[in-house]
């Protein structure tokens, strides 16, 4: 089975932006976010590149691990949108590492989040 390597970037980005809006609405001025993300069903899956023309060399990375969890402790939720690429990188790094220590280039994360926000 394949695992689209772009999907977590978009999903985590959207989730964090929703978390920011929720914290602003219900948490007040000094609201923070504590986020725990768990991906399951990873064992035996291989990274899939949905856009081979844009992202070269993403093939053959597979996971032997069934699940992985990452956590974020965001002190100032109102800053999420301004540091979104950094937060998404931090949140997804453990996920991509179970795929043969695959590393998504930071500029790719930034580009995908820019596309998501359009």
N, C-alpha and C positions, 0 to 999 in steps of 0.2 A: 504494500500500500504506500501511496505517496503522501507527502505532507508539504503543502504550498508554503514556501518560506516567507512570503509576503503577508499572508493572512494575520499572523500574530502581531505584526507591526501595526497594521490598521486597527485590529480589534483592541489592542492594549491602548493605542492612542485615543480611540473613541471612548473607551472606558474611563481613562484618566480625565478626559475633558468633561465627561458627564459627572465624574466624581468632584471635579472642581466646581461645577455649577451647583451640585447638590450641597457641597460644603458652604458655598457662598450664600445659598438660600436658607439653609437650616442651621448652619454652624456659627454664623456671625463672622466678625472681622478677623479673628485669630484662629480660624478653623484649620485643622490639619487632616490628613488622610493616612490611614494605615491600610495597606493593600497587600493581600496575599493571593497569588495566582498559582493554580495547580493545573498542569497539563497531564492528561492520562492517555493511555493507549498508544504510547510512542514506540514500544518495542517492535522491531522489525520494519518500521516505516523508513522511507527514504525521502530526503528533501527533493522537492519538485520546484523547478524554475518556470513560472508561468510566462516569463518574458525573456527568452533566451537572447534576444537582440540587445536588451538593456543590461542584463546581468549574465556575464560570461563566467563559465567555470563552476557553476553550481550544479553538481551532479555526483551521485555516488556516496553522498554523506548519509549514513544510516545510524539509527539509534538501537542500542541493545538494552536501554533502560526503559522501563515501563512508564514511569512518571517522574516529574520534576516540579518543584515548587520554588517560587521566588517571592520575596517580600520587599515592600517599599514603605518607608516611614517618611511621609512628606509633612514637614512642619508648617509650611505656609501654602495652603491649598490654592490661594489666589495667584500663586506664581506658576502653577502647573503649565498653563499655555505658553509661558515664556521659556520654559526649560523642557518642553515636551520631548524633543529628540533625545536628550540626555536621560530622561526618566524611562522612555521606551527602551533605550539601549540597556539600561540597568535591569529593567524588569525581564527582558527577553534573553539576556546573555546566558543565564542558566539553561534555558530551553535549547538554544542553539548549540551549546557546548555538549549536550548529550548526543548530538549528531556529529560524531567524530571531531569534536572541538571546533566546529564550524564557527566562523566569526563573520557577522554581517558588517561590512564597512559602515562607519558612522555616516558618511555622505549618502549611502543608500537609504538608511533609516530616515535621514532628514528629507531626502527627495520623496520618499513614499508618504511621509506625513504631510508634506506640501501638497502632493496630489490628493490626499485624503481630505484636506481642508478646502479644496476648491469646490 
